[in-house]
Amino acid sequence: MMSRLTQNKDLQALSAYLFYGVPPKESSFLINALLLHHYKRGAYYPYGGASEIAFHIIPVIKQAGGEVLVRAPVQRILINSQGKTYGVTVLKGQQEIEVHAPVVISDAGIFNTFQKFLPQHIQENSEIKSLLGLLRHGMGSFLVFVGLDGTKEELNIVSKNFWMYKGNDLDLLYVYFHIFNSF
């Protein structure tokens, strides 16, 4: 959309992001516009850090009959003989334990979910392989949060987000980073 409005790469770069996992030319103009609108009003961070969100949602999960495990990496998604999920196995210390659940939601990404956590017979299913073959891995990214000893007034700093790129052609940067990170 931006290339239709202007050929100026600086202006195009101002409205583009790389953290979706796709180059800007393939990302949603609407999502970019909504994010720009959000940041125009300022960004927010929870008092006490992002872990406060999880800390305060745990009682809600438990009240609904759920459980919360930490430092218990999932090893497998459990599938019954009818092909339905019924839980996961997790590693708790050195012991692998089953956690049964009526619903399993994976946030490990489609490739990890289908190629690592599901049983071998599902991983080798030709239809699954074909569908996964249509997809590409997204670009990884990371965020850095810096904690400082003092308020912004005491330290004489302003609250800002900085997006730093080596150039203004974010589609080209995506290709460069994608190739570089594939080695």
C-alpha positions in Angstrom: 0.0 0.0 0.0 2.8 2.4 0.9 4.5 1.9 -2.4 1.3 3.0 -4.1 1.3 6.2 -2.1 5.0 7.1 -2.3 8.3 5.9 -3.7 10.2 7.6 -0.9 11.8 4.7 1.0 12.1 6.8 4.2 8.4 7.4 4.3 7.7 3.7 3.5 10.0 2.6 6.3 8.2 4.9 8.8 5.1 2.9 8.5 6.6 -0.6 8.3 7.6 -3.2 10.9 9.7 -6.3 10.6 8.5 -8.2 13.7 5.6 -9.9 12.0 7.9 -12.5 10.5 7.2 -11.4 7.0 8.6 -8.6 4.9 6.6 -5.3 4.9 5.4 -5.9 1.3 3.6 -9.0 2.6 2.3 -7.6 5.9 -1.1 -6.2 6.6 -1.5 -2.4 6.0 -4.4 -2.3 8.5 -2.3 -3.9 11.2 0.5 -1.5 10.6 -1.9 1.5 10.7 -3.4 0.2 13.9 0.0 -0.2 15.5 1.1 3.3 14.4 -2.1 4.7 15.9 -1.5 2.8 19.1 2.1 4.1 19.5 1.0 7.6 18.6 -0.9 7.6 22.0 2.1 6.1 23.7 3.1 2.6 24.7 2.4 1.0 28.0 4.2 -1.5 30.3 2.7 -3.1 33.4 3.9 -2.0 36.8 6.2 -4.8 38.1 6.9 -6.1 34.6 5.2 -8.4 32.1 5.2 -11.3 34.6 2.4 -9.4 36.5 0.0 -10.4 33.7 0.6 -14.1 34.3 0.7 -13.7 38.1 -2.8 -12.1 38.1 -4.3 -14.5 35.6 -3.2 -17.6 37.6 -6.1 -17.3 40.1 -8.6 -17.0 37.3 -7.3 -20.1 35.6 -7.4 -22.1 38.9 -10.9 -20.8 39.7 -12.0 -22.2 36.3 -10.5 -25.6 37.2 -7.2 -25.2 35.4 -3.7 -25.7 36.5 -0.5 -23.6 35.8 2.9 -25.3 35.5 6.2 -23.4 35.1 9.5 -24.8 34.0 7.8 -27.9 32.8 8.6 -28.1 29.0 6.1 -30.0 26.9 7.5 -33.2 25.4 4.6 -34.5 23.4 1.0 -33.9 22.7 -1.1 -36.9 23.6 -3.4 -38.3 20.9 -5.9 -41.2 21.6 -6.8 -44.0 19.2 -9.6 -41.9 17.7 -7.1 -39.2 16.8 -8.3 -36.7 19.5 -5.9 -34.8 21.8 -6.3 -35.5 25.4 -3.3 -33.8 27.0 0.4 -33.4 26.9 3.5 -34.9 28.6 5.8 -32.5 30.4 9.2 -32.8 31.9 9.1 -32.0 35.6 12.6 -32.3 36.9 13.8 -35.6 35.5 10.4 -37.2 35.4 8.0 -37.1 32.4 4.4 -36.8 33.5 1.1 -36.7 31.7 -1.2 -33.7 32.1 -4.7 -34.5 30.8 -6.9 -31.8 29.4 -10.1 -31.6 27.3 -8.4 -28.9 25.1 -4.8 -28.5 24.1 -3.6 -25.2 22.7 -0.1 -25.0 21.3 1.8 -21.7 21.1 5.0 -23.4 20.0 4.4 -22.5 16.3 2.9 -24.7 13.6 6.2 -26.3 12.7 7.2 -27.3 16.2 3.7 -28.4 17.0 3.4 -30.7 13.9 7.0 -31.7 13.5 8.1 -32.1 17.1 5.2 -32.6 19.6 2.7 -34.7 17.6 3.2 -38.5 17.2 5.3 -39.8 14.3 2.4 -41.2 12.3 0.9 -37.7 12.2 4.2 -36.1 11.3 4.6 -38.5 8.4 1.0 -37.9 7.1 1.4 -36.8 3.5 -1.5 -34.3 3.7 0.1 -32.7 6.8 3.5 -32.6 5.0 1.9 -31.0 2.0 0.2 -28.3 4.0 3.4 -27.5 6.0 5.3 -27.4 2.7 3.1 -24.4 1.7 4.3 -22.4 4.7 7.5 -20.6 5.4 9.2 -20.0 8.7 8.9 -16.4 9.9 11.8 -14.3 10.9 12.8 -14.4 14.5 13.2 -11.3 16.6 13.8 -10.3 20.2 12.9 -7.4 22.4 15.3 -5.8 25.0 13.8 -4.3 28.1 16.2 -2.3 30.2 15.7 -1.8 33.9 17.1 1.4 35.4 17.5 2.4 39.0 15.5 5.6 39.2 12.4 7.3 37.7 12.5 8.8 34.3 12.4 12.2 36.0 15.4 11.4 38.3 17.3 10.1 35.3 16.2 12.9 33.0 15.0 10.5 30.3 11.9 10.3 28.2 9.8 7.2 27.6 10.4 6.1 24.0 10.5 3.2 21.7 13.4 2.9 19.3 13.2 0.9 16.1 16.7 0.7 14.6 17.4 -0.6 11.1 20.5 -0.4 9.0 18.6 1.1 6.1 15.3 2.2 4.8 14.4 -0.7 2.4 12.8 -3.0 5.0 11.9 -5.6 2.4 15.6 -5.9 1.4 16.6 -6.0 5.1 14.1 -8.8 5.7 15.6 -10.8 2.8 19.2 -10.1 4.2 18.3 -11.1 7.7 16.3 -14.1 6.6 19.2 -15.5 4.5 21.7 -14.6 7.2 19.7 -16.3 10.0 19.2 -19.5 7.9 22.9 -20.5 8.2 
